[in-house]
C-alpha cells in the first residue's frame, strides 16, 4: 500500500499503517489485495471510513469489484481529495469483502489511518 508514492509510517504496535495527510490534499493510493490459493473473493469494496469500529460507514466508496477475484495479487488505484473541513481528525482507508468458498465468509475493517 502506498499513498502519493510514499510508504506508511508504522504504528509502534504494528497494527495499522499511518499516512499523514493535509486538508485539501489529493491522494493517489495504490492498494494490493492478495487472494490466497483456492480462494475467490466475490465482493470487495475499498473506501474511506470515519472509525475503525464499524467500517461499513464507508463513504465514499473508491473501488469495488464487478467480477470475482481469483488467487493472486490484484492492484487497485484509488483517487480521493481530503476534505477541507473534517471531523474526526483521523479518517481511515477501509475494506469490506466477502467470499462464497467454501462457505460464505466476509469481513470489514480499516486498513490504514489517514491522520492530519
C-alpha positions as a Markdown table, in Angstrom:
| # | Residue | x | y | z |
|---|---|---|---|---|
| 1 | Unk | 0.0 | 0.0 | 0.0 |
| 2 | Unk | 1.2 | 3.5 | -0.8 |
| 3 | Unk | -0.2 | 7.0 | -0.9 |
| 4 | Unk | 1.2 | 9.6 | -3.2 |
| 5 | Unk | 4.2 | 7.3 | -3.8 |
| 6 | Unk | 5.2 | 7.2 | -0.2 |
| 7 | Unk | 5.2 | 4.3 | 2.3 |
| 8 | Unk | 3.3 | 4.4 | 5.5 |
| 9 | Unk | 4.7 | 5.2 | 8.9 |
| 10 | Unk | 4.2 | 2.0 | 11.0 |
| 11 | Unk | 2.5 | 2.4 | 14.4 |
| 12 | Unk | 4.6 | 1.3 | 17.4 |
| 13 | Unk | 2.4 | -1.8 | 17.8 |
| 14 | Unk | 2.5 | -2.5 | 14.0 |
| 15 | Unk | -1.3 | -2.8 | 13.9 |
| 16 | Unk | -2.2 | -0.3 | 11.1 |
| 17 | Unk | -0.1 | 1.8 | 8.8 |
| 18 | Unk | -0.5 | 5.6 | 9.2 |
| 19 | Unk | -0.3 | 8.2 | 6.4 |
| 20 | Unk | 0.0 | 11.8 | 7.3 |
| 21 | Unk | -2.3 | 13.9 | 5.1 |
| 22 | Unk | -3.4 | 17.5 | 4.9 |
| 23 | Unk | -6.9 | 19.1 | 4.3 |
| 24 | Unk | -7.5 | 19.6 | 0.6 |
| 25 | Unk | -4.6 | 17.2 | -0.4 |
| 26 | Unk | -5.3 | 15.0 | -3.4 |
| 27 | Unk | -4.4 | 11.4 | -2.6 |
| 28 | Unk | -3.3 | 8.8 | -5.2 |
| 29 | Unk | -3.4 | 5.5 | -3.4 |
| 30 | Unk | -2.2 | 2.0 | -4.5 |
| 31 | Unk | -3.6 | -1.0 | -2.7 |
| 32 | Unk | -2.6 | -4.6 | -3.5 |
| 33 | Unk | -5.1 | -7.3 | -2.5 |
| 34 | Unk | -3.7 | -10.8 | -2.2 |
| 35 | Unk | -6.2 | -13.6 | -2.7 |
| 36 | Unk | -4.9 | -17.0 | -1.3 |
| 37 | Unk | -4.7 | -20.1 | -3.5 |
| 38 | Unk | -8.0 | -21.9 | -3.7 |
| 39 | Unk | -9.9 | -18.8 | -2.7 |
| 40 | Unk | -12.1 | -16.4 | -4.6 |
| 41 | Unk | -13.3 | -13.0 | -3.4 |
| 42 | Unk | -16.8 | -12.4 | -4.8 |
| 43 | Unk | -17.3 | -9.0 | -3.1 |
| 44 | Unk | -14.8 | -6.2 | -2.4 |
| 45 | Unk | -15.1 | -2.5 | -1.6 |
| 46 | Unk | -12.4 | 0.0 | -0.8 |
| 47 | Unk | -13.2 | 3.4 | 0.6 |
| 48 | Unk | -13.0 | 6.0 | 3.3 |
| 49 | Unk | -14.5 | 5.4 | 6.8 |
| 50 | Unk | -14.8 | 7.6 | 9.9 |
| 51 | Unk | -14.0 | 5.0 | 12.5 |
| 52 | Unk | -12.4 | 1.6 | 13.0 |
| 53 | Unk | -15.3 | 0.0 | 14.9 |
| 54 | Unk | -17.8 | -0.1 | 12.1 |
| 55 | Unk | -16.1 | 0.3 | 8.7 |
| 56 | Unk | -19.4 | -0.2 | 6.9 |
| 57 | Unk | -19.9 | 3.6 | 7.2 |
| 58 | Unk | -17.8 | 3.7 | 4.1 |
| 59 | Unk | -18.3 | 7.0 | 2.3 |
| 60 | Unk | -17.1 | 7.4 | -0.3 |
| 61 | Unk | -16.5 | 4.0 | -1.9 |
| 62 | Unk | -13.4 | 4.4 | -4.0 |
| 63 | Unk | -13.4 | 1.0 | -5.7 |
| 64 | Unk | -15.4 | -2.2 | -5.9 |
| 65 | Unk | -15.1 | -5.4 | -8.0 |
| 66 | Unk | -17.6 | -6.4 | -10.6 |
| 67 | Unk | -16.3 | -9.9 | -11.1 |
| 68 | Unk | -14.8 | -12.4 | -8.7 |
| 69 | Unk | -11.1 | -12.1 | -7.9 |
| 70 | Unk | -9.2 | -15.3 | -8.3 |
| 71 | Unk | -6.0 | -16.3 | -6.5 |
| 72 | Unk | -3.1 | -13.9 | -6.8 |
| 73 | Unk | -2.3 | -10.2 | -6.4 |
| 74 | Unk | -4.8 | -7.6 | -7.6 |
| 75 | Unk | -3.7 | -3.9 | -7.7 |
| 76 | Unk | -6.2 | -1.1 | -7.2 |
| 77 | Unk | -5.5 | 2.6 | -8.0 |
| 78 | Unk | -7.6 | 5.0 | -5.9 |
| 79 | Unk | -8.0 | 8.8 | -6.1 |
| 80 | Unk | -9.5 | 11.0 | -3.4 |
| 81 | Unk | -9.2 | 14.5 | -2.0 |
| 82 | Unk | -9.1 | 15.0 | 1.7 |
| 83 | Unk | -12.0 | 17.3 | 2.8 |
| 84 | Unk | -11.0 | 20.8 | 3.8 |
| 85 | Unk | -13.0 | 20.5 | 7.0 |
| 86 | Unk | -13.3 | 17.2 | 8.6 |
| 87 | Unk | -14.3 | 15.6 | 11.9 |
| 88 | Unk | -12.8 | 13.5 | 13.3 |
| 89 | Unk | -9.2 | 14.4 | 12.9 |
| 90 | Unk | -8.3 | 10.9 | 11.5 |
| 91 | Unk | -10.1 | 9.1 | 8.8 |
| 92 | Unk | -9.4 | 5.5 | 7.6 |
| 93 | Unk | -8.9 | 3.7 | 4.4 |
| 94 | Unk | -11.1 | 0.6 | 4.8 |
| 95 | Unk | -12.2 | -2.5 | 3.1 |
| 96 | Unk | -15.2 | -4.8 | 3.1 |
| 97 | Unk | -15.0 | -8.2 | 1.4 |
| 98 | Unk | -16.8 | -11.5 | 1.0 |
| 99 | Unk | -16.3 | -14.9 | -0.5 |
| 100 | Unk | -18.6 | -17.8 | -1.2 |
| 101 | Unk | -16.0 | -20.5 | -1.0 |
| 102 | Unk | -16.1 | -23.0 | 0.7 |
| 103 | Unk | -18.8 | -21.3 | 2.9 |
| 104 | Unk | -19.8 | -17.7 | 2.9 |
| 105 | Unk | -17.3 | -15.6 | 4.8 |
| 106 | Unk | -16.7 | -11.8 | 4.9 |
| 107 | Unk | -15.1 | -9.1 | 6.9 |
| 108 | Unk | -14.9 | -5.3 | 7.1 |
| 109 | Unk | -12.1 | -3.3 | 8.7 |
| 110 | Unk | -9.9 | -0.3 | 8.5 |
| 111 | Unk | -6.5 | -1.0 | 6.7 |
| 112 | Unk | -4.8 | 2.4 | 7.1 |
| 113 | Unk | -5.0 | 5.6 | 9.2 |
| 114 | Unk | -5.3 | 8.9 | 7.3 |
| 115 | Unk | -4.1 | 11.3 | 10.0 |
| 116 | Unk | -3.8 | 15.1 | 9.9 |
